[in-house]
Amino acid sequence: MQLIITHFINTYYYNYVSMQIDPNNSIGVFDSGVGGLTVVRSLIEQLPFENIIYFGDTARVPYGVKSVETINRYAMQITEFLLDQKVKLLIVACNTMSAVAYQNIKNLSPVMVLDVVDAGARSAVAATHNKCVGVIGTPTTINSNAYQKAIKSFDPDIRVFSQACPLFVPLVEEGWLDHQVTRLTAQEYLNDIIAQNIDTLVLGCTHYPLLKPLLQEIMGNKITLVDSAQAITEKAGELLKNNNLLNGQQKSPEYSFYVTDLPIRFTSIGERILGRSLSNINVVKW
């Protein structure tokens, strides 16, 4: 596993070492809504001096039930917007975009691009003992087989059991993190996964870690829940360090947030996720 990660980091190092990128530039994070704030929370905790620009496409959430063509078009728009902000690293915090648009995003971007699917797959492979892994995600993510392909590329002997959970994103966006409706929905979705004797469950959407206490209760303490937000933050820190792009200014960082609709609602849910008051929220009208 360490060799795989080292090769990945070294590949990026040789590709980007010659580029003139300002280490004080921001990390760009984007998602279909508020779910990517779980990645921002992890970045704030582990990389406390990094400036962050977050983009949540709140006008067009959820992405998981949209066509591949539509998701790619949205992804290109957001990527171009963040590149205009002079970011030094792009983190695709939306599993659906990672699953179907990652290569197009990478082709468009002159800076490093990280995606949560790869990070989650690596963590799942490291966590499983019985080589039975479950994956839950949006219908588009699950239908793409992105996690199954990624996991099996690291260990072809692992059995992967997938389950689409289309209602989780709107329930999280509604703020129903421990609502009885959410609990009943989760139990219905997870019944088949539990029956497969898995020991690891990948939360294949950045909205899902917000349901982690509820999901852990339903799955039981013997099941390891893989939170790709934590995994991708660790990878981001390693990449920035190896490319000499860590912010050297030991001062309070700047956090900026862009949404496409409902800024007040975004602020309310976002403050619950991040555990801090939010300011500098801007509305983007395409």
N, C-alpha and C positions, 0 to 999 in steps of 0.2 A: 504493500500500500504506500509506504513512504517513497519507494522508487517511482511510483506512478505520479505522486504529487510533485516530487522533485523534478521529474522530466517535464511536467506541465509548467511549472514555474520557470525552469530554465529556458523552455521554448519561448515563453513570453519575454523573458529577459533579453534574449538575442534578437527578438523582433523589435523591441522598443527601446533598447538601451541608447540608440543613436538619435532618438527623437528629442526635440527640445520642448519638454513639457514642464510647466511651472509646478513644483511640489505643493505650492500653496493653493493651487486650484482645487475646486470642490470635487467630491465624489458625487456622481449623478446616479440616482436610484429611481426606477419607475415601475409602476404597477397600474392595474386597471382601476384601483380604488384605494381604500385605506389599508389593505392587507400588507402592502410593502412597507408600512411603518414598523412592522415587526423586524424587518431588516435594519431600518433606521435605528430602532431602539438598541439592537445588538451592536451596530456600528458606534453609537454614542458611548456604550458601555466599554467596548474593547479598543476603540480608536478615538479617545476623547478630544484630540486636538484637530481632528479632520473637519473641514467645512463640508456641508452636505446640501445638495439640491435635490428635492423630492418632487416627482411628478405623479399625481394620481388622476387618472382619466375618469373622474366621477360622473361625467355626463353620459358615458357609454358603458359603464360597468353593468352587468358582468360580461367578461370576454368569453367565458367557457362554453357558451352556447352559440357563439357566432362562427361564421365560416372561416376557413384558413385564409382566404383572400382578404377578408375584412380585417382580420387580426394583423396580417402582415402590413396592410395599409396604415392602420393605427400605429403599429410599432415603428414604421418608418417616420411618421409625423413626429412622434415623441422623441425618437432618437435624434432627428435633425434639430429639434428644439433644444435639447440638452447639450448637443454639441455646440450650438450657438452660444451657450453659457460658459464655454471654455472649460468643461469638466476634464479631469485627468484620468478618470475611470468610470465606466458605465456598469451598473449592476442591474440586470434584468430580473426584477423581483417578482415578476408575474410568471408562474409556472406555465400558463397557457402560451404566453408569448415565447418563453424559453423553448417550449416543445415544438412550436411550428414556425417561429420567425427568427430564431437565434442566428442562423447562418446569414440571413439577409442583414440583420443588425450588425453583425461582425464585419460583413463586407462593406457596409456603409461607414463604419467608424474607424477613424485614424488612431483612436486610443483603445486601451485594453477593455474587453467586454467579458463579464462574468455572468453565468446563468445559474439559477437555483437548481435546475434539473441535475446537472453534473455534480454539484456540491452535495445534493441530497442522496444521489446514487452512491457516491464515494462513502458517505457516512453510513448508509445502510449496509454496504458490504463489510465495513469495519465492525458494525454492531452485531450482526446476526451470528448465531452459534449453530442453529439447526438448518441453516440455508433455506429458510422459508420466510419470505418477505412480503408484506402487504403494502399496497400503494393506494391511497385515496386521492382523488383530484377532480377537476372539472371534467365534463364529458369530452371536450376537445383534447385536453391533456391525456386522458386515459385512452381515447381512441387513437392517438398518435403513437402509442406504445413507446414513448420517449424514455420513460423510466425503465421499462423492461429491457430495452436495448442498451441503455447506459449501464444498468446493473450487471447484465450478462456480459458486457464488454470487459468488465473487471473480473467477474467470476461466472463462467457459463454454467456452473453446477447449481447456482441458486435458483430456486423456484419462486416465481413472482406471481402474486395474486392481486388483481386490480379491481377497484370499485369506484365508479363515478358517483359523486355526491353533489349534484347540481344545486341543491337548496342551501348548502352551507354558506356560500358567498353572500346571497341576499340576506340570510339570517344574521351574519356577522355585520354586514353593512347597516342592518337595522339596529344593531347593538344588542341583539338577543343572545348574549354569550352563555347564559345559564338559564334560559327560558325553558319551560316544560315542552313547548313545541320543538325547540332545538334538541332537547334530550330524546324525545320520541323519534324524531327524524334520524338522529345519530344511531340509535339502537336499531332502527330498521335498515339503515345503510350497512352497518357493521356486522350484522348477524352472519352473513356468508363468509366474511373475512375471518371472523373469530373461529369458525368451524374448520378452517384450513390449517390450524395448529402453527400459525406464524409466531415468531418471537420478536419481530421487528415490524413496525408500521411507519411508512414514510408519509408525512403530512405534505402531500404534493400540491399545495397551494399556500401562498404566504398569508392568506386569510385564516387558515386552519389552526396555526399556533395559538390564535386567540381563543380557540375552543379546547386547548390542550388539557386543562384540568378536567373538563367534562369527558373528553375522549379517553383520557387515562383511566378515569373512574369506570367507564364502560368496558374498556379493553382489559383492565386489571394491571396490577403492578409488575407482573412478569413480562409484559410486553414493552419493549423499548420504543418510544416515539421519537422519530427522527425529525428534528426541526431544521429545515434547510436554511433558515435565517441565520442560525448560529454557525452552521457549516460554511456558508458563503462569506461570512464576516472574517472567519479565520483565514480563508483563502485570500480574501482581499488584503488583509494585513500582510501576509507573506509576499504577495505580488508587489505591493507598494514598497515594502522593505527591500526586496531583491532588485527593484528597478530604481532605487534611491528616490522614491516619490512620496515618502512619508512627510507630512507637514512639519517643518522644522520650527515653526513659530509656536512657542509655548504660551499661547494666549487663548482666551475664550473663542471657540469657533463660531462661525455663522451658519445658521440653518435657514434655508428658504424652502417654501412649499408652494407648489403650483397645482391648481385643480381646474377642471373644465366646467364644474357646476357645483352648487350647494356648498359654498365655503363654510357657512355656519355649522352645518351638519358635520362636515369634515373636521372642523375644529373641535367639536364636542367629542366625537369618537376618537380623534387623534390624541387628544389630551388624556383620555383614559388609557390608550395604548402606551404612550410615551411617559406617562406619569409626570408631565410638566405642562405648563401653559404654552400655547402656540401663538407665535406672532409671525409677521412677514409672510402672510398667506395671500397669494395672488391668483386671480381668475384669468385663465387663458381662453379666449374665444377663437376657435379656428376660423 
